[in-house]
Amino acid sequence: MRIFELEKPKTPEQLRLDQLSVTSKRASDALKTERERQKAQRAQQALQKLRMTIKPNTATVKPIKPIKAV
């Protein structure tokens, strides 16, 4: 006998439960992906903000005079 011959067909209730389970897993995967995307986006924004605060303002930077050799 083959495996599919031993297994009985699922009832409509079992099929519905299987479908709900698959839908639930898909939704939880989508939620996890969205949270990771938002976390990465916040990190990128923080990095950009940090770069802007560290970057010296060119208007306030004075050039250094070269040292003359004696």
N, CA, C and O atoms as a Tripos MOL2 file, in Angstrom:
@<TRIPOS>MOLECULE
protein
  280   279    70     0     0
PROTEIN
NO_CHARGES

@<TRIPOS>ATOM
      1 N           0.8210   -1.1840    0.0000 N.3       1 MET1
      2 CA          0.0000    0.0000    0.0000 C.3       1 MET1
      3 C           0.8700    1.2540    0.0000 C.2       1 MET1
      4 O           1.9950    1.2740    0.4990 O.2       1 MET1
      5 N           0.3070    2.2620   -0.5670 N.am      2 ARG2
      6 CA          1.0060    3.5390   -0.6280 C.3       2 ARG2
      7 C           0.4850    4.4470    0.4730 C.2       2 ARG2
      8 O          -0.5970    4.2270    1.0170 O.2       2 ARG2
      9 N           1.2750    5.4830    0.7980 N.am      3 ILE3
     10 CA          0.9140    6.3830    1.8960 C.3       3 ILE3
     11 C          -0.4150    7.0730    1.6260 C.2       3 ILE3
     12 O          -1.2460    7.1740    2.5290 O.2       3 ILE3
     13 N          -0.6340    7.5500    0.4040 N.am      4 PHE4
     14 CA         -1.8810    8.2590    0.1440 C.3       4 PHE4
     15 C          -3.0920    7.3250    0.2190 C.2       4 PHE4
     16 O          -4.2160    7.7980    0.3840 O.2       4 PHE4
     17 N          -2.8910    6.0420    0.1050 N.am      5 GLU5
     18 CA         -3.9980    5.1060    0.2390 C.3       5 GLU5
     19 C          -4.3440    4.8790    1.7060 C.2       5 GLU5
     20 O          -5.4860    4.5420    2.0200 O.2       5 GLU5
     21 N          -3.3800    5.0570    2.6120 N.am      6 LEU6
     22 CA         -3.6320    4.8870    4.0360 C.3       6 LEU6
     23 C          -4.2590    6.1260    4.6720 C.2       6 LEU6
     24 O          -4.9690    6.0230    5.6720 O.2       6 LEU6
     25 N          -4.0020    7.2610    4.1070 N.am      7 GLU7
     26 CA         -4.4690    8.5070    4.6740 C.3       7 GLU7
     27 C          -5.8890    8.8130    4.2040 C.2       7 GLU7
     28 O          -6.1840    8.7570    3.0110 O.2       7 GLU7
     29 N          -6.7510    9.1340    5.1430 N.am      8 LYS8
     30 CA         -8.1300    9.4620    4.7900 C.3       8 LYS8
     31 C          -8.2020   10.9260    4.3580 C.2       8 LYS8
     32 O          -7.4000   11.7470    4.8030 O.2       8 LYS8
     33 N          -9.1440   11.2450    3.5060 N.am      9 PRO9
     34 CA         -9.2920   12.6500    3.1150 C.3       9 PRO9
     35 C          -9.7480   13.4890    4.3140 C.2       9 PRO9
     36 O         -10.4620   13.0110    5.1960 O.2       9 PRO9
     37 N          -9.3220   14.7250    4.3180 N.am     10 LYS10
     38 CA         -9.6680   15.6010    5.4310 C.3      10 LYS10
     39 C         -11.1090   16.0860    5.3030 C.2      10 LYS10
     40 O         -11.6480   16.2390    4.2070 O.2      10 LYS10
     41 N         -11.7030   16.3180    6.4600 N.am     11 THR11
     42 CA        -13.0730   16.8390    6.4870 C.3      11 THR11
     43 C         -13.0270   18.3310    6.1890 C.2      11 THR11
     44 O         -11.9630   18.9430    6.2760 O.2      11 THR11
     45 N         -14.1480   18.9180    5.8440 N.am     12 PRO12
     46 CA        -14.1730   20.3650    5.5950 C.3      12 PRO12
     47 C         -13.7130   21.1770    6.8150 C.2      12 PRO12
     48 O         -13.0860   22.2250    6.6650 O.2      12 PRO12
     49 N         -14.0290   20.6850    8.0230 N.am     13 GLU13
     50 CA        -13.5970   21.3840    9.2420 C.3      13 GLU13
     51 C         -12.0680   21.3590    9.3610 C.2      13 GLU13
     52 O         -11.4510   22.3610    9.7210 O.2      13 GLU13
     53 N         -11.4730   20.2150    9.0580 N.am     14 GLN14
     54 CA        -10.0140   20.0990    9.1200 C.3      14 GLN14
     55 C          -9.3470   20.9750    8.0580 C.2      14 GLN14
     56 O          -8.3160   21.5980    8.3110 O.2      14 GLN14
     57 N          -9.9430   21.0130    6.8790 N.am     15 LEU15
     58 CA         -9.4070   21.8640    5.8200 C.3      15 LEU15
     59 C          -9.4820   23.3350    6.2070 C.2      15 LEU15
     60 O          -8.5550   24.1000    5.9420 O.2      15 LEU15
     61 N         -10.5880   23.7290    6.8340 N.am     16 ARG16
     62 CA        -10.7440   25.1140    7.2820 C.3      16 ARG16
     63 C          -9.7010   25.4570    8.3350 C.2      16 ARG16
     64 O          -9.1100   26.5360    8.2920 O.2      16 ARG16
     65 N          -9.4660   24.5450    9.2850 N.am     17 LEU17
     66 CA         -8.4560   24.7850   10.3180 C.3      17 LEU17
     67 C          -7.0600   24.9020    9.7040 C.2      17 LEU17
     68 O          -6.2660   25.7510   10.1080 O.2      17 LEU17
     69 N          -6.7740   24.0570    8.7420 N.am     18 ASP18
     70 CA         -5.4850   24.1320    8.0600 C.3      18 ASP18
     71 C          -5.3150   25.4800    7.3610 C.2      18 ASP18
     72 O          -4.2520   26.0980    7.4290 O.2      18 ASP18
     73 N          -6.3760   25.9240    6.6910 N.am     19 GLN19
     74 CA         -6.3210   27.2040    5.9790 C.3      19 GLN19
     75 C          -6.1410   28.3640    6.9570 C.2      19 GLN19
     76 O          -5.3650   29.2830    6.6950 O.2      19 GLN19
     77 N          -6.8530   28.3240    8.0760 N.am     20 LEU20
     78 CA         -6.6960   29.3790    9.0870 C.3      20 LEU20
     79 C          -5.2880   29.3840    9.6730 C.2      20 LEU20
     80 O          -4.7310   30.4470    9.9470 O.2      20 LEU20
     81 N          -4.7250   28.2220    9.8620 N.am     21 SER21
     82 CA         -3.3690   28.1120   10.3780 C.3      21 SER21
     83 C          -2.3600   28.7120    9.4020 C.2      21 SER21
     84 O          -1.4490   29.4320    9.8120 O.2      21 SER21
     85 N          -2.5180   28.4200    8.1260 N.am     22 VAL22
     86 CA         -1.6260   28.9630    7.0990 C.3      22 VAL22
     87 C          -1.7660   30.4810    7.0260 C.2      22 VAL22
     88 O          -0.7700   31.1960    6.9110 O.2      22 VAL22
     89 N          -2.9960   30.9660    7.0920 N.am     23 THR23
     90 CA         -3.2440   32.4080    7.0430 C.3      23 THR23
     91 C          -2.6160   33.0940    8.2440 C.2      23 THR23
     92 O          -2.0330   34.1700    8.1120 O.2      23 THR23
     93 N          -2.7300   32.4800    9.4080 N.am     24 SER24
     94 CA         -2.1500   33.0360   10.6280 C.3      24 SER24
     95 C          -0.6300   33.1180   10.5150 C.2      24 SER24
     96 O          -0.0290   34.1230   10.8950 O.2      24 SER24
     97 N          -0.0140   32.0690    9.9960 N.am     25 LYS25
     98 CA          1.4470   32.0540    9.8320 C.3      25 LYS25
     99 C           1.8760   33.1380    8.8460 C.2      25 LYS25
    100 O           2.8680   33.8300    9.0770 O.2      25 LYS25
    101 N           1.1460   33.2850    7.7660 N.am     26 ARG26
    102 CA          1.4740   34.3040    6.7660 C.3      26 ARG26
    103 C           1.3750   35.7030    7.3790 C.2      26 ARG26
    104 O           2.2300   36.5530    7.1280 O.2      26 ARG26
    105 N           0.3300   35.9430    8.1840 N.am     27 ALA27
    106 CA          0.1630   37.2510    8.8170 C.3      27 ALA27
    107 C           1.2860   37.5190    9.8180 C.2      27 ALA27
    108 O           1.7880   38.6400    9.8950 O.2      27 ALA27
    109 N           1.6790   36.5150   10.5770 N.am     28 SER28
    110 CA          2.7430   36.7210   11.5580 C.3      28 SER28
    111 C           4.0820   36.9530   10.8540 C.2      28 SER28
    112 O           4.9010   37.7320   11.3420 O.2      28 SER28
    113 N           4.3140   36.3030    9.7360 N.am     29 ASP29
    114 CA          5.5370   36.5490    8.9570 C.3      29 ASP29
    115 C           5.5400   37.9690    8.3970 C.2      29 ASP29
    116 O           6.5710   38.6410    8.4090 O.2      29 ASP29
    117 N           4.3930   38.4220    7.9090 N.am     30 ALA30
    118 CA          4.2880   39.7770    7.3720 C.3      30 ALA30
    119 C           4.5180   40.8100    8.4750 C.2      30 ALA30
    120 O           5.1660   41.8300    8.2440 O.2      30 ALA30
    121 N           3.9940   40.5520    9.6620 N.am     31 LEU31
    122 CA          4.1850   41.4550   10.7970 C.3      31 LEU31
    123 C           5.6630   41.5340   11.1750 C.2      31 LEU31
    124 O           6.1880   42.6210   11.4160 O.2      31 LEU31
    125 N           6.3200   40.4040   11.2260 N.am     32 LYS32
    126 CA          7.7450   40.3630   11.5650 C.3      32 LYS32
    127 C           8.5670   41.1320   10.5250 C.2      32 LYS32
    128 O           9.4670   41.8930   10.8820 O.2      32 LYS32
    129 N           8.2600   40.9370    9.2600 N.am     33 THR33
    130 CA          8.9650   41.6250    8.1830 C.3      33 THR33
    131 C           8.7610   43.1340    8.2810 C.2      33 THR33
    132 O           9.7060   43.9050    8.1160 O.2      33 THR33
    133 N           7.5310   43.5510    8.5480 N.am     34 GLU34
    134 CA          7.2360   44.9900    8.6510 C.3      34 GLU34
    135 C           7.9520   45.6110    9.8450 C.2      34 GLU34
    136 O           8.4640   46.7250    9.7390 O.2      34 GLU34
    137 N           7.9970   44.9250   10.9570 N.am     35 ARG35
    138 CA          8.7090   45.4530   12.1360 C.3      35 ARG35
    139 C          10.1960   45.6000   11.8410 C.2      35 ARG35
    140 O          10.8050   46.5970   12.2290 O.2      35 ARG35
    141 N          10.7830   44.6300   11.1660 N.am     36 GLU36
    142 CA         12.2000   44.7090   10.7970 C.3      36 GLU36
    143 C          12.4470   45.8620    9.8290 C.2      36 GLU36
    144 O          13.4610   46.5510    9.9340 O.2      36 GLU36
    145 N          11.5260   46.0760    8.8870 N.am     37 ARG37
    146 CA         11.6650   47.1710    7.9270 C.3      37 ARG37
    147 C          11.6230   48.5230    8.6310 C.2      37 ARG37
    148 O          12.4200   49.4140    8.3380 O.2      37 ARG37
    149 N          10.6710   48.6640    9.5740 N.am     38 GLN38
    150 CA         10.5550   49.9200   10.3020 C.3      38 GLN38
    151 C          11.7670   50.1570   11.1960 C.2      38 GLN38
    152 O          12.2230   51.2900   11.3420 O.2      38 GLN38
    153 N          12.2840   49.0920   11.7890 N.am     39 LYS39
    154 CA         13.4750   49.2100   12.6350 C.3      39 LYS39
    155 C          14.6690   49.6730   11.8020 C.2      39 LYS39
    156 O          15.4220   50.5460   12.2340 O.2      39 LYS39
    157 N          14.8480   49.1000   10.6200 N.am     40 ALA40
    158 CA         15.9440   49.4970    9.7410 C.3      40 ALA40
    159 C          15.7770   50.9460    9.2890 C.2      40 ALA40
    160 O          16.7550   51.6870    9.1910 O.2      40 ALA40
    161 N          14.5540   51.3390    9.0180 N.am     41 GLN41
    162 CA         14.2860   52.7090    8.5830 C.3      41 GLN41
    163 C          14.6250   53.7010    9.7000 C.2      41 GLN41
    164 O          15.2250   54.7430    9.4380 O.2      41 GLN41
    165 N          14.2470   53.3840   10.9350 N.am     42 ARG42
    166 CA         14.5790   54.2570   12.0720 C.3      42 ARG42
    167 C          16.0900   54.3470   12.2610 C.2      42 ARG42
    168 O          16.6170   55.4180   12.5650 O.2      42 ARG42
    169 N          16.7860   53.2280   12.0830 N.am     43 ALA43
    170 CA         18.2380   53.2230   12.2270 C.3      43 ALA43
    171 C          18.8950   54.0930   11.1480 C.2      43 ALA43
    172 O          19.8510   54.8160   11.4310 O.2      43 ALA43
    173 N          18.3900   54.0260    9.9310 N.am     44 GLN44
    174 CA         18.9420   54.8440    8.8520 C.3      44 GLN44
    175 C          18.7100   56.3280    9.1170 C.2      44 GLN44
    176 O          19.5890   57.1520    8.8670 O.2      44 GLN44
    177 N          17.5190   56.6670    9.6260 N.am     45 GLN45
    178 CA         17.2300   58.0570    9.9330 C.3      45 GLN45
    179 C          18.1280   58.5670   11.0570 C.2      45 GLN45
    180 O          18.6020   59.7010   11.0030 O.2      45 GLN45
    181 N          18.3640   57.7380   12.0760 N.am     46 ALA46
    182 CA         19.2390   58.1230   13.1720 C.3      46 ALA46
    183 C          20.6690   58.3250   12.6730 C.2      46 ALA46
    184 O          21.3550   59.2520   13.1040 O.2      46 ALA46
    185 N          21.1130   57.4620   11.7700 N.am     47 LEU47
    186 CA         22.4510   57.5820   11.2090 C.3      47 LEU47
    187 C          22.5920   58.8640   10.3910 C.2      47 LEU47
    188 O          23.6090   59.5510   10.4790 O.2      47 LEU47
    189 N          21.5810   59.1810    9.6030 N.am     48 GLN48
    190 CA         21.6140   60.4150    8.8160 C.3      48 GLN48
    191 C          21.6380   61.6320    9.7310 C.2      48 GLN48
    192 O          22.3730   62.5860    9.4770 O.2      48 GLN48
    193 N          20.8480   61.6060   10.7800 N.am     49 LYS49
    194 CA         20.8070   62.7230   11.7320 C.3      49 LYS49
    195 C          22.1590   62.8800   12.4130 C.2      49 LYS49
    196 O          22.6350   63.9990   12.6110 O.2      49 LYS49
    197 N          22.7750   61.7620   12.7700 N.am     50 LEU50
    198 CA         24.0830   61.7890   13.3990 C.3      50 LEU50
    199 C          25.1340   62.3580   12.4470 C.2      50 LEU50
    200 O          25.9840   63.1480   12.8580 O.2      50 LEU50
    201 N          25.0740   61.9640   11.1990 N.am     51 ARG51
    202 CA         26.0290   62.4860   10.2120 C.3      51 ARG51
    203 C          25.8720   63.9890   10.0380 C.2      51 ARG51
    204 O          26.8610   64.6980    9.8540 O.2      51 ARG51
    205 N          24.6480   64.4780   10.0940 N.am     52 MET52
    206 CA         24.4100   65.9120    9.9250 C.3      52 MET52
    207 C          24.9560   66.6980   11.1140 C.2      52 MET52
    208 O          25.4370   67.8170   10.9390 O.2      52 MET52
    209 N          24.8900   66.1340   12.3150 N.am     53 THR53
    210 CA         25.3760   66.8550   13.4890 C.3      53 THR53
    211 C          26.8970   66.8070   13.5670 C.2      53 THR53
    212 O          27.5110   67.7380   14.0890 O.2      53 THR53
    213 N          27.5150   65.7530   13.0650 N.am     54 ILE54
    214 CA         28.9720   65.6250   13.1060 C.3      54 ILE54
    215 C          29.6300   66.4260   11.9880 C.2      54 ILE54
    216 O          30.7300   66.9490   12.1650 O.2      54 ILE54
    217 N          28.9750   66.5230   10.8560 N.am     55 LYS55
    218 CA         29.5280   67.2130    9.7000 C.3      55 LYS55
    219 C          29.7540   68.6880   10.0470 C.2      55 LYS55
    220 O          28.8060   69.3830   10.4110 O.2      55 LYS55
    221 N          30.9970   69.1760    9.9390 N.am     56 PRO56
    222 CA         31.2450   70.5720   10.2950 C.3      56 PRO56
    223 C          30.5910   71.5160    9.3040 C.2      56 PRO56
    224 O          30.4970   71.2390    8.1090 O.2      56 PRO56
    225 N          30.1510   72.6210    9.8350 N.am     57 ASN57
    226 CA         29.5420   73.6380    8.9920 C.3      57 ASN57
    227 C          30.6730   74.3820    8.2860 C.2      57 ASN57
    228 O          31.5540   74.9160    8.9600 O.2      57 ASN57
    229 N          30.6800   74.4350    6.9930 N.am     58 THR58
    230 CA         31.7780   75.0320    6.2310 C.3      58 THR58
    231 C          31.8590   76.5350    6.4410 C.2      58 THR58
    232 O          32.9260   77.1140    6.2370 O.2      58 THR58
    233 N          30.7740   77.1910    6.8400 N.am     59 ALA59
    234 CA         30.7920   78.6300    7.0520 C.3      59 ALA59
    235 C          31.5500   78.9850    8.3300 C.2      59 ALA59
    236 O          32.1050   80.0810    8.4100 O.2      59 ALA59
    237 N          31.5950   78.1320    9.3040 N.am     60 THR60
    238 CA         32.2580   78.4360   10.5650 C.3      60 THR60
    239 C          33.7010   77.9450   10.6180 C.2      60 THR60
    240 O          34.4300   78.2890   11.5480 O.2      60 THR60
    241 N          34.1210   77.1610    9.6530 N.am     61 VAL61
    242 CA         35.4840   76.6290    9.6470 C.3      61 VAL61
    243 C          36.4010   77.6500    8.9880 C.2      61 VAL61
    244 O          36.1550   78.0810    7.8610 O.2      61 VAL61
    245 N          37.4720   78.0400    9.7050 N.am     62 LYS62
    246 CA         38.4320   79.0000    9.1670 C.3      62 LYS62
    247 C          39.6260   78.2330    8.6170 C.2      62 LYS62
    248 O          40.0460   77.2380    9.2090 O.2      62 LYS62
    249 N          40.1740   78.6740    7.5050 N.am     63 PRO63
    250 CA         41.3400   77.9880    6.9600 C.3      63 PRO63
    251 C          42.5690   78.2160    7.8410 C.2      63 PRO63
    252 O          42.7100   79.2540    8.4870 O.2      63 PRO63
    253 N          43.4340   77.2350    7.8470 N.am     64 ILE64
    254 CA         44.6640   77.3250    8.6270 C.3      64 ILE64
    255 C          45.7630   77.8860    7.7290 C.2      64 ILE64
    256 O          45.9390   77.4600    6.5870 O.2      64 ILE64
    257 N          46.5090   78.8700    8.2870 N.am     65 LYS65
    258 CA         47.5950   79.4630    7.5130 C.3      65 LYS65
    259 C          48.7710   78.4800    7.4740 C.2      65 LYS65
    260 O          49.0770   77.8330    8.4750 O.2      65 LYS65
    261 N          49.4120   78.3750    6.3360 N.am     66 PRO66
    262 CA         50.5680   77.4710    6.2700 C.3      66 PRO66
    263 C          51.7450   78.0230    7.0730 C.2      66 PRO66
    264 O          51.9010   79.2370    7.2080 O.2      66 PRO66
    265 N          52.5550   77.1390    7.5950 N.am     67 ILE67
    266 CA         53.7290   77.5080    8.3690 C.3      67 ILE67
    267 C          54.8620   77.7930    7.3870 C.2      67 ILE67
    268 O          55.1290   77.0190    6.4680 O.2      67 ILE67
    269 N          55.5250   78.9460    7.6200 N.am     68 LYS68
    270 CA         56.6300   79.3180    6.7310 C.3      68 LYS68
    271 C          57.9120   78.6460    7.2100 C.2      68 LYS68
    272 O          58.1880   78.5990    8.4090 O.2      68 LYS68
    273 N          58.6750   78.1390    6.2840 N.am     69 ALA69
    274 CA         59.9550   77.5250    6.6300 C.3      69 ALA69
    275 C          60.9700   78.6190    6.9310 C.2      69 ALA69
    276 O          61.0200   79.6310    6.2320 O.2      69 ALA69
    277 N          61.7560   78.4270    7.9390 N.am     70 VAL70
    278 CA         62.7390   79.4320    8.3240 C.3      70 VAL70
    279 C          64.0910   79.0970    7.7590 C.2      70 VAL70
    280 O          65.0520   79.8350    7.9790 O.2      70 VAL70
@<TRIPOS>BOND
     1     1     2 1
     2     2     3 1
     3     3     4 2
     4     3     5 am
     5     5     6 1
     6     6     7 1
     7     7     8 2
     8     7     9 am
     9     9    10 1
    10    10    11 1
    11    11    12 2
    12    11    13 am
    13    13    14 1
    14    14    15 1
    15    15    16 2
    16    15    17 am
    17    17    18 1
    18    18    19 1
    19    19    20 2
    20    19    21 am
    21    21    22 1
    22    22    23 1
    23    23    24 2
    24    23    25 am
    25    25    26 1
    26    26    27 1
    27    27    28 2
    28    27    29 am
    29    29    30 1
    30    30    31 1
    31    31    32 2
    32    31    33 am
    33    33    34 1
    34    34    35 1
    35    35    36 2
    36    35    37 am
    37    37    38 1
    38    38    39 1
    39    39    40 2
    40    39    41 am
    41    41    42 1
    42    42    43 1
    43    43    44 2
    44    43    45 am
    45    45    46 1
    46    46    47 1
    47    47    48 2
    48    47    49 am
    49    49    50 1
    50    50    51 1
    51    51    52 2
    52    51    53 am
    53    53    54 1
    54    54    55 1
    55    55    56 2
    56    55    57 am
    57    57    58 1
    58    58    59 1
    59    59    60 2
    60    59    61 am
    61    61    62 1
    62    62    63 1
    63    63    64 2
    64    63    65 am
    65    65    66 1
    66    66    67 1
    67    67    68 2
    68    67    69 am
    69    69    70 1
    70    70    71 1
    71    71    72 2
    72    71    73 am
    73    73    74 1
    74    74    75 1
    75    75    76 2
    76    75    77 am
    77    77    78 1
    78    78    79 1
    79    79    80 2
    80    79    81 am
    81    81    82 1
    82    82    83 1
    83    83    84 2
    84    83    85 am
    85    85    86 1
    86    86    87 1
    87    87    88 2
    88    87    89 am
    89    89    90 1
    90    90    91 1
    91    91    92 2
    92    91    93 am
    93    93    94 1
    94    94    95 1
    95    95    96 2
    96    95    97 am
    97    97    98 1
    98    98    99 1
    99    99   100 2
   100    99   101 am
   101   101   102 1
   102   102   103 1
   103   103   104 2
   104   103   105 am
   105   105   106 1
   106   106   107 1
   107   107   108 2
   108   107   109 am
   109   109   110 1
   110   110   111 1
   111   111   112 2
   112   111   113 am
   113   113   114 1
   114   114   115 1
   115   115   116 2
   116   115   117 am
   117   117   118 1
   118   118   119 1
   119   119   120 2
   120   119   121 am
   121   121   122 1
   122   122   123 1
   123   123   124 2
   124   123   125 am
   125   125   126 1
   126   126   127 1
   127   127   128 2
   128   127   129 am
   129   129   130 1
   130   130   131 1
   131   131   132 2
   132   131   133 am
   133   133   134 1
   134   134   135 1
   135   135   136 2
   136   135   137 am
   137   137   138 1
   138   138   139 1
   139   139   140 2
   140   139   141 am
   141   141   142 1
   142   142   143 1
   143   143   144 2
   144   143   145 am
   145   145   146 1
   146   146   147 1
   147   147   148 2
   148   147   149 am
   149   149   150 1
   150   150   151 1
   151   151   152 2
   152   151   153 am
   153   153   154 1
   154   154   155 1
   155   155   156 2
   156   155   157 am
   157   157   158 1
   158   158   159 1
   159   159   160 2
   160   159   161 am
   161   161   162 1
   162   162   163 1
   163   163   164 2
   164   163   165 am
   165   165   166 1
   166   166   167 1
   167   167   168 2
   168   167   169 am
   169   169   170 1
   170   170   171 1
   171   171   172 2
   172   171   173 am
   173   173   174 1
   174   174   175 1
   175   175   176 2
   176   175   177 am
   177   177   178 1
   178   178   179 1
   179   179   180 2
   180   179   181 am
   181   181   182 1
   182   182   183 1
   183   183   184 2
   184   183   185 am
   185   185   186 1
   186   186   187 1
   187   187   188 2
   188   187   189 am
   189   189   190 1
   190   190   191 1
   191   191   192 2
   192   191   193 am
   193   193   194 1
   194   194   195 1
   195   195   196 2
   196   195   197 am
   197   197   198 1
   198   198   199 1
   199   199   200 2
   200   199   201 am
   201   201   202 1
   202   202   203 1
   203   203   204 2
   204   203   205 am
   205   205   206 1
   206   206   207 1
   207   207   208 2
   208   207   209 am
   209   209   210 1
   210   210   211 1
   211   211   212 2
   212   211   213 am
   213   213   214 1
   214   214   215 1
   215   215   216 2
   216   215   217 am
   217   217   218 1
   218   218   219 1
   219   219   220 2
   220   219   221 am
   221   221   222 1
   222   222   223 1
   223   223   224 2
   224   223   225 am
   225   225   226 1
   226   226   227 1
   227   227   228 2
   228   227   229 am
   229   229   230 1
   230   230   231 1
   231   231   232 2
   232   231   233 am
   233   233   234 1
   234   234   235 1
   235   235   236 2
   236   235   237 am
   237   237   238 1
   238   238   239 1
   239   239   240 2
   240   239   241 am
   241   241   242 1
   242   242   243 1
   243   243   244 2
   244   243   245 am
   245   245   246 1
   246   246   247 1
   247   247   248 2
   248   247   249 am
   249   249   250 1
   250   250   251 1
   251   251   252 2
   252   251   253 am
   253   253   254 1
   254   254   255 1
   255   255   256 2
   256   255   257 am
   257   257   258 1
   258   258   259 1
   259   259   260 2
   260   259   261 am
   261   261   262 1
   262   262   263 1
   263   263   264 2
   264   263   265 am
   265   265   266 1
   266   266   267 1
   267   267   268 2
   268   267   269 am
   269   269   270 1
   270   270   271 1
   271   271   272 2
   272   271   273 am
   273   273   274 1
   274   274   275 1
   275   275   276 2
   276   275   277 am
   277   277   278 1
   278   278   279 1
   279   279   280 2
@<TRIPOS>SUBSTRUCTURE
     1 MET1         2 RESIDUE 1 A MET
     2 ARG2         6 RESIDUE 1 A ARG
     3 ILE3        10 RESIDUE 1 A ILE
     4 PHE4        14 RESIDUE 1 A PHE
     5 GLU5        18 RESIDUE 1 A GLU
     6 LEU6        22 RESIDUE 1 A LEU
     7 GLU7        26 RESIDUE 1 A GLU
     8 LYS8        30 RESIDUE 1 A LYS
     9 PRO9        34 RESIDUE 1 A PRO
    10 LYS10       38 RESIDUE 1 A LYS
    11 THR11       42 RESIDUE 1 A THR
    12 PRO12       46 RESIDUE 1 A PRO
    13 GLU13       50 RESIDUE 1 A GLU
    14 GLN14       54 RESIDUE 1 A GLN
    15 LEU15       58 RESIDUE 1 A LEU
    16 ARG16       62 RESIDUE 1 A ARG
    17 LEU17       66 RESIDUE 1 A LEU
    18 ASP18       70 RESIDUE 1 A ASP
    19 GLN19       74 RESIDUE 1 A GLN
    20 LEU20       78 RESIDUE 1 A LEU
    21 SER21       82 RESIDUE 1 A SER
    22 VAL22       86 RESIDUE 1 A VAL
    23 THR23       90 RESIDUE 1 A THR
    24 SER24       94 RESIDUE 1 A SER
    25 LYS25       98 RESIDUE 1 A LYS
    26 ARG26      102 RESIDUE 1 A ARG
    27 ALA27      106 RESIDUE 1 A ALA
    28 SER28      110 RESIDUE 1 A SER
    29 ASP29      114 RESIDUE 1 A ASP
    30 ALA30      118 RESIDUE 1 A ALA
    31 LEU31      122 RESIDUE 1 A LEU
    32 LYS32      126 RESIDUE 1 A LYS
    33 THR33      130 RESIDUE 1 A THR
    34 GLU34      134 RESIDUE 1 A GLU
    35 ARG35      138 RESIDUE 1 A ARG
    36 GLU36      142 RESIDUE 1 A GLU
    37 ARG37      146 RESIDUE 1 A ARG
    38 GLN38      150 RESIDUE 1 A GLN
    39 LYS39      154 RESIDUE 1 A LYS
    40 ALA40      158 RESIDUE 1 A ALA
    41 GLN41      162 RESIDUE 1 A GLN
    42 ARG42      166 RESIDUE 1 A ARG
    43 ALA43      170 RESIDUE 1 A ALA
    44 GLN44      174 RESIDUE 1 A GLN
    45 GLN45      178 RESIDUE 1 A GLN
    46 ALA46      182 RESIDUE 1 A ALA
    47 LEU47      186 RESIDUE 1 A LEU
    48 GLN48      190 RESIDUE 1 A GLN
    49 LYS49      194 RESIDUE 1 A LYS
    50 LEU50      198 RESIDUE 1 A LEU
    51 ARG51      202 RESIDUE 1 A ARG
    52 MET52      206 RESIDUE 1 A MET
    53 THR53      210 RESIDUE 1 A THR
    54 ILE54      214 RESIDUE 1 A ILE
    55 LYS55      218 RESIDUE 1 A LYS
    56 PRO56      222 RESIDUE 1 A PRO
    57 ASN57      226 RESIDUE 1 A ASN
    58 THR58      230 RESIDUE 1 A THR
    59 ALA59      234 RESIDUE 1 A ALA
    60 THR60      238 RESIDUE 1 A THR
    61 VAL61      242 RESIDUE 1 A VAL
    62 LYS62      246 RESIDUE 1 A LYS
    63 PRO63      250 RESIDUE 1 A PRO
    64 ILE64      254 RESIDUE 1 A ILE
    65 LYS65      258 RESIDUE 1 A LYS
    66 PRO66      262 RESIDUE 1 A PRO
    67 ILE67      266 RESIDUE 1 A ILE
    68 LYS68      270 RESIDUE 1 A LYS
    69 ALA69      274 RESIDUE 1 A ALA
    70 VAL70      278 RESIDUE 1 A VAL
